[in-house]
Amino acid sequence: MLKSANPNLTAADQRRLARRLQIQDAALELVMQHGYDGFTMDDLAEAAGVSRRTLFNHVADKESSVLGPMEEDEDIPVVAEFRAGGPTGDLMQDLVITAQRIMDEAQEEDTCAVERHLRVEDAMRRDPKLTALVDARFARFTALAAEAICARQQWPDDDLRARAIATALLALIRLSLEELRDRPDNPGLGDAFREVIAAFNDCADIAHPPPA
């Protein structure tokens, strides 16, 4: 049974999270064995050791069973704070802080989050359809980030600045996930992102050195 490190989760929330992750682990194993299209939701219920009713109480469809739920940003308190202008009032700094908090909270809720991500990466290498689904999910994350930026800054919905910032942010997040795959020391989701941001800031300092 998963033991969450997040003290804000009730015992009932921890049980629900553990069951969802149990289902996700079973779904990933089925992808590895049969491919994304090679099993049904009934197969997944059997593999996870749950009833079909219980399965659909925890996941909406096959994609969410394999990749986890796709939360809308209004359901995430730190995103709501960002949209309202927090936590510091500086757009770029607040984007980084918000992304770090989301990843730290994900690690707190699921202490095996890194290992589970690596299993998703393995499954993607075996089935290109899963890669397409992950790409589509990142595109959705980028659109949500751009929309949150526009709402915060009171920019038009299709503002190119927001799209550019959101695209750059998600590229840095993807690089952080690649670092987890390539690093044997497993720094954790948030720490990997902080290291990527530090490297990015170093590049900015090199490109724009202070005047002598």
HELIX and SHEET records of a PDB file:
HELIX    1   1 ALA A   11  HIS A   34  1                                  24    
HELIX    2   2 TYR A   36  GLY A   38  5                                   3    
HELIX    3   3 MET A   41  ALA A   48  1                                   8    
HELIX    4   4 ARG A   52  HIS A   58  1                                   7    
HELIX    5   5 LYS A   62  LEU A   67  1                                   6    
HELIX    6   6 ASP A   73  ASP A   75  5                                   3    
HELIX    7   7 PRO A   77  ARG A   83  1                                   7    
HELIX    8   8 LEU A   91  GLU A  109  1                                  19    
HELIX    9   9 ALA A  113  ARG A  126  1                                  14    
HELIX   10  10 PRO A  128  GLN A  153  1                                  26    
HELIX   11  11 LEU A  160  ASP A  182  1                                  23    
HELIX   12  12 LEU A  189  ALA A  207  1                                  19    
END                                                                             
